[in-house]
Amino acid sequence: MDTQPVNALSQLLGNMSVQDLVTALKDTQIQNQALKNEIRALRTAPIPIEAVSGPPSAAPVSSPVPTESTNSILNEASGQASILETKESKDKFKIAARRMIITSHVWWEKKNIFGTGQASAQRELDAALALYLQGSAAVANVEKIVKMRLVLQLYISLAPQYHVFVGGTIPGSYHKLEKIMKDAAKDIRPTIINRIKSYAAKICEGIAPYDHFQPDFDRYTDPLCRQLVGYEAGKEGVAHLCPCLYEPGKRVGGDTLFRSPATLKILICVLWGGSALRTKKFQTKTTYGGLWEVKEVTPAAIAFAAIALRFLLSGDPSFSSERGANSKINYFSDFEFYVSIIEKKLAKGSKSMLATQKLYNDEVFPNFRHAKSAAPNLQANLKENSEEEEILRGLDEVEAEVYSDEADFTAFADAVDLQVDTQTAPASIVTEDIVEATPVPLAMPRVTATKGKGGRKKANTSKEAPARRSARGQGLEAPSNIDQPPPAEGMRRRGRGRKQTDSDTPATTLPTRSTKSGARSGTKGGARAVTIPEVIEGENDDEEASENDNDDGNGNGNGNGEGNSSEDEEEEEEDYEYAH
């Protein structure tokens, strides 16, 4: 065997540097790709009709008559190319392009999604997801996942007969389709934003005053708008999860994120027209929602409404994929960041996000409720969330919930050029000083019966039992190690109709949670207790029930806190007998 060529190749490789080898491999890959493109073009190109020539000495003869098979191939190729030129096809392409702004990506045309086959896109997506699940959170890999998903959504948005133009099966055809759809998306986006701006005061009703949306009002310098958008005093940058995205009047947490009524109104305004904000009547024939055939909410739709709301409050003169001229908010990055949060929570089966999705479907798409998947009731199961959801109960734990999987979210934040270190939760609004209380041993809750109207007994759950009653019923001594000040003149126990005198044993004061995480209220050393109402609905049901014990059943209380003493004593006796 002649080993001379092998030795020569070994010597050549030995003299090459690593950089030379990498360059040679890249050149080989480029050549292979070029050959594949040529083979694909030859397979899909129409069969040419070649002239038949005789011997060199013979005179040229005319071309033969094309056969039936040749005519069919030519007609099919020319017929497919002519589909792009019909008005009906162009209208369908424009509808798909405009629908994708709301349902897929507000700036989808910047992703270069044309020219990839459907099967190829699915394979690349599967491979990228496999690497992602294995821990490869490279920026390029995350970007490929986003792009391949958009490619597949493009195929879904178009009828099957148009798929050959998307993947470039017919050489040069996808460039024509790409231009038609990109132009349609660029033309409709300013129209959508102008419609939202026209109804900004109605959309932000309850969040910002009406005069904040007058032409001469500067929202960028307004303290309220800056706080809603995410600016915080003493901090640089702007928070990505800002107060305007949460449900007003509720605590800031994972179960209230993206539940602002303003985001719901934005989608209603865009899809069903500004009149739907007033009449609640959704026309499906002449509105964008009907023409584009949008029937359910998507993560991209919620994210679009979120960045549109921030734009309304930011004071930026124009809405673009670049940073805001005044606010410096990167709307493009925030949009993809919001989509990633929603998709990840839905993938984990988050009850709060499923409830949020159901809320949008019920409010924005009431005419298509039969087409939506079932989700938990919005208010029913908020107290029964998983352990992951319970972690979000504090005001300062929003970021911990969003970045619960640091590998996933940090990578995505890097991919979309987010400053993760500036992502902060909005500050708490309540800033009252709280006097710390001495810890008090809590008595076990018990159920008592009280006599209501008509002589019927009703159950009453109490969180605490007064020390005097415990000592009387069970022979227990009231705690003597608690330094309690004497009650003030006229002070009475909540939920009872008689005054408390100096001779009565003072009821144990329970610490009450405030809206600040970890804050407590109580008394110590004669200091007056400060009670802050709980923001979470349903937490103080027992206290509210006790305050309404003096009500006459029709919403009319006696107002002075004094009731019938004999009835109170009778109720106390029944309480004692029922409990023991």
Number of C-alpha atoms within 10 A of each C-alpha: 3 6 7 9 9 10 11 11 11 11 11 10 13 10 10 10 10 11 9 12 12 11 12 12 12 12 12 12 12 12 12 12 12 12 12 12 13 11 12 15 15 12 12 13 15 17 12 8 11 8 11 10 12 10 7 7 6 8 9 12 10 9 11 10 8 9 8 8 9 14 12 11 14 14 13 12 14 12 11 16 15 11 15 19 12 9 10 10 15 17 14 15 23 20 20 22 27 23 22 24 21 27 19 22 23 22 18 19 20 11 15 12 21 18 19 19 20 20 11 13 21 16 13 17 21 14 14 22 18 12 15 18 10 9 11 17 21 14 15 11 20 21 15 18 19 16 20 23 16 22 26 19 16 21 18 13 17 16 12 9 9 17 17 18 25 24 22 20 19 19 17 12 18 22 14 14 21 20 11 17 21 18 14 19 22 15 12 14 17 14 12 15 17 14 15 24 18 13 18 23 19 20 24 23 13 12 17 18 12 13 10 18 21 11 7 8 12 15 18 16 13 14 11 16 22 21 20 21 28 25 22 18 9 6 10 9 16 21 22 28 23 24 21 27 25 23 18 15 9 13 21 25 23 26 26 18 21 26 22 20 20 25 27 21 26 30 25 25 26 21 26 24 21 20 14 16 18 8 8 14 13 21 16 16 12 10 16 20 25 15 13 20 15 18 17 21 20 19 20 23 22 26 26 27 24 27 22 22 25 24 22 23 26 26 22 20 12 15 18 16 15 13 15 18 15 13 21 13 24 20 22 19 22 21 25 21 21 21 19 21 19 23 15 17 17 16 10 9 12 19 22 25 27 20 22 23 26 23 19 24 22 16 16 25 23 16 15 13 16 8 11 16 11 12 15 17 15 17 9 9 12 17 11 10 14 13 8 12 18 16 15 19 18 16 18 18 18 23 17 14 19 19 15 12 11 11 13 18 19 15 19 23 18 16 19 18 15 18 15 15 8 13 17 20 21 22 17 13 8 10 9 12 9 16 17 16 18 17 12 14 10 12 14 9 11 12 13 20 20 19 17 14 10 6 8 9 14 13 13 15 14 16 14 15 15 15 17 18 17 15 13 12 12 9 10 12 12 17 13 7 7 13 12 16 13 13 17 10 10 11 14 18 14 17 16 22 21 19 17 18 15 13 8 11 15 19 19 19 18 18 18 18 18 20 21 21 13 8 15 20 22 21 19 17 10 11 12 12 18 17 16 17 12 16 15 13 10 10 13 13 10 14 13 13 16 16 15 16 17 21 13 12 11 6 8 10 15 11 9 8 19 13 17 11 13 11 12 16 14 13 19 18 14 17 18 16 12 13 12 9
